[in-house]
Amino acid sequence: MPVRFGPQLIGQTEKSLSALLLRILDGRLTEPQWVALRLAQALDGDLADDAALAAAVADRARFADASGLVDTLVAAGLVAAGRPTPRGRELVAAVQDEIAATTAPVWKGLDEADVAAAGRVLDEVLRRTRVVLAGG
């Protein structure tokens, strides 16, 4: 029986996709490290330093030890000055290629209009959740 749209369905979907991600990361990074590295890449050029990256990770991913995550990425040579290093960029590209190959069957054949609608709804759920988290 399908799960109705809401927190349970979103949570189950996130957990299932996370399980695939962990299989792909296979000890190279933890999931929080991957999220922090991806955020460094997404914000590349917008951050002044590692402390700014840690603040962005804490704000967007809600990881309690964002500074420790960034420190680990710096020590591994994947991030410097809040930006991914060439080695970090190579790792992101390799993992993203693996993600695309592994999840291709998940996305294959989905109706484009349904995907667009789901994206709009999830973006709005995310926006509203951030407002609630901010106390507004």
Buried (B, 14 or more C-beta within 10 A) or exposed (E): EEEEEEEEEBEEEEEEEEEBBBEBBEEEBEEBBBBBBBBBBEBBEEBEEBEBBBBBBBBBBEBEEBBEBBBBBBEBEBBBEBBBBEEBBEBBEEBEEBBEEEBEEEEEEEEEEEEEEEEEEEEEBEEEEEEEEEEE
